[in-house]
Amino acid sequence: MLSHVMQLFRQSARPMAVMTLLGSLGCSSGHRYARLENERMDWMDKQCQQSLATNDERTTVARSQSPATIVPPPDITNPQPLPAVTIPPVQNSPLITPTTGPGPVSPVAQGEYQVRIVATIGTSPIYEREVREAVYQRLPEFVNLSPSQRRAKEQSLFKEELRRIVERELILDELFALLSNKKQANALSNLRETAQKDAEARLRDVQRRAGLKTDDDMKMFLQSQSLSVNGIRRQFERNFMMSAYVGERVKPKMNNISLAELKDYYTEHGEQFMAEDRLKWQDLFIRNDRFQTPADAKKYVEWILARVQRGEDFAKITTECDMGDSKDRGGFGFGEERGKIFPQELETTIFTLKQGQVSYLDFETGTHIVRIAERSYAGKKPFDEQVQTEIRRKLQAQISEREYKKIVDTLWRRSQPQILVD
């Protein structure tokens, strides 16, 4: 169904800008609308997780590792180069730390239902209520300001969000007119149905993340943030349809970026691709006071090193044997840059190691066994596949911004929307 609708979109002569699809279509973009929507949804997710316990840890993917030779600790007073030890790097999942903040006191929360029309596109109204909900989703930008600053910021955000909603409705008007002119009522109906299903799935995901059991709980939760179920559902549905439309229309331009253009950007913006000297390291600590004698502790350390040499997964060994606090960080050590490593005495050791290498260092209280999971060196990043992907996304964002502005400016001049508030 959706592919049939998109085929109709391709037949139109007017180009459109790409936006991040707020659903399962996977259209990528970088223009200001998509960034704003992503920031809004990130905040919603954080708010929805306020009742969940946070756990600041990194998870590590367990995998078999090739046998390795342990690198002895360097001489702290006279560090020497170390022989390479090849152990495949450990992958870890990204971390998201939820945050919370107090909700604004709005007329809606106090029981006053706002029906004031703040703009019109032809005969279609835009209500103050919808704009206010969009503003409340940007709460972190003004919640900590002084009363006078907060009022000024809210007024500024109101104008910004009103403009954004008008732009969205202009694009949807063109979409609906296109399908209507081609007598494709079924296609439009199917598109609306798909958008409704996507919105419902997103609402259920919000409810699940917040640990809310019933629809009434969900309603009360959103009301505490000065939001409503119907308002969020409408936002999801209309953003889905608009993004599907403009994403498909601009796809050819997004896919026609040449390798030469990537190289030119890399050459002209070299400062954007400078890497720092940093690393991610795993830490396994063995405490001496857990053993009857220092000799017993040393034997235990040697037993662990032998397991590493046999190619056992370092993360798995850490989970089983660590006696320190690295378990609270998913087995990773504290700090990634020079001057930020803790304990500081480990810095010289770990920064002489390459990715995949393992070494150890004895302390009075015990022994740290460390492994370098990821390693990058100061200097310009090579023009590899990863950098090319990064540049392609930057250029796509520029194209997206430019094309979005073109289409919105054209539609604005054509439709002449009326803004009814200052």
C-alpha positions in Angstrom: 0.0 0.0 0.0 2.6 2.5 1.1 4.8 1.8 -1.9 1.8 2.5 -4.2 1.3 5.9 -2.5 5.0 6.7 -2.9 4.8 5.9 -6.6 2.2 8.7 -6.8 4.5 11.0 -5.0 7.3 10.3 -7.5 5.0 11.5 -10.4 4.7 15.0 -9.0 7.1 17.6 -10.5 7.6 19.5 -7.2 10.7 18.4 -5.1 10.4 18.1 -1.4 12.8 18.0 1.6 13.6 14.8 3.5 12.8 14.5 7.2 13.5 11.8 9.7 10.6 9.4 9.6 9.1 9.1 13.0 8.4 5.4 12.6 9.6 2.4 10.7 10.3 3.9 7.3 13.9 4.7 8.2 14.3 7.8 6.1 17.5 9.7 7.3 17.8 13.4 7.4 19.4 16.2 9.3 17.3 19.3 8.8 16.1 21.4 11.6 12.6 19.8 11.7 14.0 16.3 12.2 16.5 17.5 14.8 13.7 19.2 16.7 11.5 16.2 16.5 14.3 13.9 17.7 15.0 16.2 20.7 11.3 16.2 21.6 11.0 12.5 21.5 14.3 12.0 23.5 12.8 14.2 26.2 9.5 12.3 26.1 11.4 9.0 26.6 13.4 10.5 29.5 10.2 11.7 31.1 8.5 8.3 30.6 11.4 6.5 32.4 11.3 8.6 35.6 9.7 5.8 37.5 12.3 3.3 36.4 15.5 2.7 38.3 18.6 3.9 36.4 21.6 1.7 36.0 24.7 3.4 34.7 26.4 0.4 33.1 27.8 -0.7 29.8 27.0 -4.2 28.5 29.6 -6.2 26.7 29.1 -8.8 24.0 30.7 -12.0 25.0 32.7 -13.7 22.3 35.5 -16.2 22.0 39.0 -14.7 21.8 42.3 -16.0 20.3 45.1 -17.1 22.7 47.2 -14.1 23.8 50.5 -13.4 25.5 50.2 -11.2 28.6 52.0 -7.9 28.3 54.1 -7.3 31.4 53.6 -3.9 33.1 56.0 -1.2 31.9 58.6 0.4 34.1 56.7 3.4 35.5 59.9 5.5 35.8 61.1 4.5 32.3 58.2 3.2 30.2 59.2 0.8 27.4 57.3 -0.2 24.2 55.2 -3.3 24.7 54.8 -6.3 22.4 51.4 -6.5 20.7 48.8 -8.9 22.0 45.9 -9.5 19.7 42.6 -10.1 21.3 39.4 -9.1 19.4 37.9 -5.9 20.7 34.8 -6.1 22.9 31.7 -4.4 21.6 29.5 -2.5 24.0 26.0 -1.1 23.7 25.3 2.7 24.0 24.1 4.1 27.3 21.1 6.3 27.8 20.7 7.9 31.1 17.1 9.1 31.8 16.5 12.5 33.3 13.5 14.1 34.9 12.2 17.6 35.5 9.1 19.2 37.0 6.2 19.9 34.6 4.9 23.4 33.9 1.6 24.6 35.4 -0.6 25.1 32.4 -4.2 26.1 31.9 -4.9 22.6 30.6 -3.5 21.0 33.8 -5.8 23.4 35.8 -8.9 22.2 33.8 -9.2 25.1 31.2 -9.6 23.7 27.7 -8.0 26.0 25.1 -9.9 26.3 21.8 -8.4 29.6 20.5 -7.4 29.5 16.9 -3.9 31.0 16.4 -3.5 30.4 12.6 -5.4 29.3 9.6 -4.4 27.7 6.3 -7.3 28.4 4.0 -10.2 27.2 6.0 -8.2 24.8 8.2 -7.5 26.1 11.7 -4.5 25.6 14.0 -5.4 25.7 17.7 -3.5 27.1 20.5 -3.7 23.9 22.4 -1.6 22.0 19.9 1.1 24.7 19.9 1.2 24.8 23.7 1.7 21.0 23.9 4.6 21.3 21.5 6.1 24.0 23.7 5.7 21.9 26.9 7.7 19.1 25.3 10.6 21.5 25.3 10.4 22.0 29.0 14.2 21.6 29.7 14.9 24.7 27.7 13.0 27.0 30.1 12.1 25.2 33.4 15.1 26.5 35.3 14.8 30.1 34.1 13.6 33.0 36.3 9.9 33.9 35.9 10.6 36.8 33.5 13.1 34.8 31.5 10.8 31.9 31.4 7.9 33.9 30.0 10.1 35.4 27.3 11.4 32.0 26.4 8.0 30.4 26.3 6.8 33.2 24.0 9.8 32.6 21.7 9.2 28.9 21.6 5.5 29.4 20.9 6.3 31.4 17.8 8.8 28.8 16.7 6.5 25.8 17.3 3.6 27.6 15.6 5.8 28.2 12.5 6.8 24.5 12.6 3.2 23.3 12.8 2.1 25.6 10.0 4.9 24.2 7.8 3.8 20.7 8.5 0.2 21.4 7.7 1.2 23.2 4.4 3.0 20.0 3.3 0.2 17.8 4.4 -2.3 20.0 2.4 -0.2 19.4 -0.7 -0.1 15.7 0.0 -3.8 15.4 0.4 -4.5 17.5 -2.7 -2.1 15.3 -4.7 -3.9 12.1 -3.7 -7.3 13.7 -4.2 -6.5 15.0 -7.6 -5.5 11.5 -8.7 -8.6 10.0 -7.3 -6.7 7.9 -4.9 -9.0 7.9 -1.9 -8.1 4.3 -1.0 -4.4 5.2 -1.0 -4.9 8.1 1.3 -7.1 6.0 3.6 -4.4 3.3 3.8 -1.8 5.9 4.5 -3.9 7.3 7.3 -4.4 3.8 8.7 -0.7 3.1 8.6 0.0 6.4 10.4 -2.6 5.5 13.1 -1.0 2.1 13.7 2.4 3.7 14.0 1.1 6.3 16.5 -0.6 3.6 18.6 2.5 1.5 18.7 4.5 4.6 19.8 2.0 5.4 22.5 2.1 1.8 23.8 5.9 2.1 23.8 5.7 5.3 25.9 3.4 3.5 28.3 5.6 0.5 28.5 8.8 2.5 29.2 7.0 4.5 31.9 5.8 1.3 33.6 2.2 2.4 33.3 -0.4 -0.5 33.5 -3.6 1.1 32.2 -4.8 3.8 29.8 -5.9 5.9 32.7 -2.4 5.8 34.1 -1.1 6.9 30.8 -3.6 9.7 30.6 -2.7 11.0 34.1 1.0 10.7 33.4 0.8 12.9 30.3 -1.4 15.3 32.1 1.3 15.7 34.7 3.5 17.0 31.9 0.7 19.2 30.5 0.2 16.9 27.6 -2.7 14.8 26.3 -3.0 11.4 24.7 -5.0 12.8 21.7 -2.4 15.6 21.2 0.5 13.2 21.2 -1.3 10.8 18.9 -2.2 13.5 16.4 1.5 14.6 16.4 2.7 11.1 15.7 0.2 10.5 13.0 0.7 13.8 11.1 4.5 13.7 11.4 4.4 10.1 10.0 2.5 11.1 6.9 4.4 14.2 6.3 7.8 12.5 6.7 6.8 9.6 4.5 5.9 12.0 1.7 8.8 14.4 1.8 11.3 11.6 2.5 10.3 9.7 -0.7 10.3 12.9 -2.8 13.8 14.0 -2.0 15.4 10.5 -2.0 17.1 10.8 -5.4 19.0 13.9 -4.4 20.1 12.3 -1.2 21.4 9.2 -3.0 23.4 11.1 -5.7 26.3 12.2 -3.6 29.5 11.2 -5.3 32.8 10.0 -3.9 34.5 13.1 -5.2 32.1 15.3 -3.2 32.9 13.3 -0.1 36.7 13.7 -0.7 36.3 17.4 -1.3 34.4 17.8 2.0 37.1 15.8 3.8 39.8 18.0 2.4 38.1 21.3 3.0 36.9 20.5 6.6 39.8 18.5 7.9 39.4 20.0 11.4 36.1 18.1 11.8 37.8 14.7 11.5 40.6 15.1 14.1 40.7 12.2 16.6 41.8 12.5 20.3 44.1 10.1 22.0 41.6 8.1 24.0 40.6 4.5 24.8 38.0 2.3 26.5 39.5 -0.2 28.8 38.3 -3.2 30.9 39.4 -3.5 34.5 39.6 -6.6 36.6 40.8 -6.0 40.2 41.9 -8.7 42.6 42.1 -7.7 46.3 44.9 -9.0 48.5 42.8 -9.0 51.6 40.6 -11.7 50.2 43.4 -14.3 50.5 45.3 -15.7 53.5 48.7 -14.8 52.1 50.1 -12.6 49.3 51.3 -15.7 47.6 47.8 -17.0 47.4 46.6 -13.8 45.8 49.4 -14.0 43.3 48.5 -17.5 42.4 44.9 -16.4 41.8 46.1 -13.6 39.5 48.3 -16.0 37.6 45.3 -18.4 37.2 43.3 -15.5 35.6 46.1 -14.6 33.3 46.4 -18.1 32.2 42.7 -18.1 31.3 43.2 -14.9 29.2 46.2 -16.6 27.5 44.0 -19.5 26.5 41.6 -17.1 24.7 38.8 -17.0 27.2 36.5 -13.9 27.0 37.8 -11.2 29.2 34.4 -9.8 29.9 33.2 -13.1 31.1 36.2 -13.6 33.4 35.7 -10.1 34.8 32.0 -10.9 35.6 33.1 -14.0 37.5 36.3 -12.8 39.3 36.3 -9.0 39.7 36.6 -7.8 43.3 36.4 -4.1 42.6 33.8 -1.7 41.3 34.2 -2.1 37.6 31.1 -4.4 37.6 29.1 -1.2 38.2 30.4 0.0 34.8 29.8 -3.2 32.9 33.4 -4.3 33.5 35.0 -1.1 32.1 37.6 1.1 33.8 37.0 4.7 34.8 38.1 7.4 32.4 38.9 7.4 28.6 41.4 10.3 28.2 44.8 11.2 29.7 44.4 12.9 33.0 41.0 11.3 33.6 42.1 7.7 34.3 41.4 6.3 37.8 43.5 5.0 39.5 46.0 7.5 38.1 48.8 5.0 38.5 47.2 2.9 35.7 47.4 5.6 33.1 51.0 5.0 32.0 50.3 1.3 31.7 47.1 1.5 29.7 48.2 4.2 27.3 51.2 2.1 26.2 48.9 -0.7 25.1 47.2 -1.2 21.8 43.6 -2.3 21.1 43.2 -5.9 22.3 46.3 -6.0 24.5 46.2 -7.1 28.1 48.5 -6.2 31.0 48.5 -5.9 34.8 49.9 -3.8 37.6 50.4 -4.7 41.2 49.3 -2.3 44.0 49.7 -2.6 47.8 46.0 -3.5 48.0 45.8 -5.8 45.0 46.3 -6.3 41.3 44.6 -4.6 38.3 44.4 -6.7 35.2 43.5 -4.4 32.3 42.5 -4.9 28.6 42.1 -2.3 25.9 38.7 -2.7 24.2 38.9 0.4 21.9 41.8 2.6 21.0 42.2 5.8 19.0 45.2 8.0 18.5 45.5 11.8 18.1 45.5 13.0 14.5 43.3 13.2 11.5 41.0 10.2 10.9 41.7 8.2 7.7 39.3 8.6 4.8 37.8 5.2 5.5 34.2 3.9 5.2 33.2 5.2 8.6 34.4 8.7 7.8 32.8 8.6 4.4 29.5 7.6 6.0 29.8 10.5 8.4 30.5 13.0 5.6 27.6 11.6 3.5 25.3 12.3 6.4 26.6 15.8 6.8 26.0 16.5 3.1 22.6 14.9 3.2 21.7 17.2 6.1 22.7 20.2 4.0 20.7 19.0 1.1 17.7 18.3 3.4 17.9 21.8 5.0 18.1 23.5 1.6 15.3 21.5 0.0 13.0 21.8 3.0 13.4 25.6 3.0 12.6 25.7 -0.7 9.4 23.8 -0.5 8.1 25.5 2.6 8.8 28.9 1.1 7.0 28.0 -2.0 4.0 26.6 -0.2 3.9 29.6 2.2 3.7 32.1 -0.8 1.1 30.0 -2.5 -1.2 29.4 0.4 -0.7 32.6 2.4 -1.4 31.2 5.9 -2.8 33.7 8.4 -1.1 34.0 11.8 -3.6 35.4 14.3 -1.3 36.0 17.2 1.6 38.4 17.7 
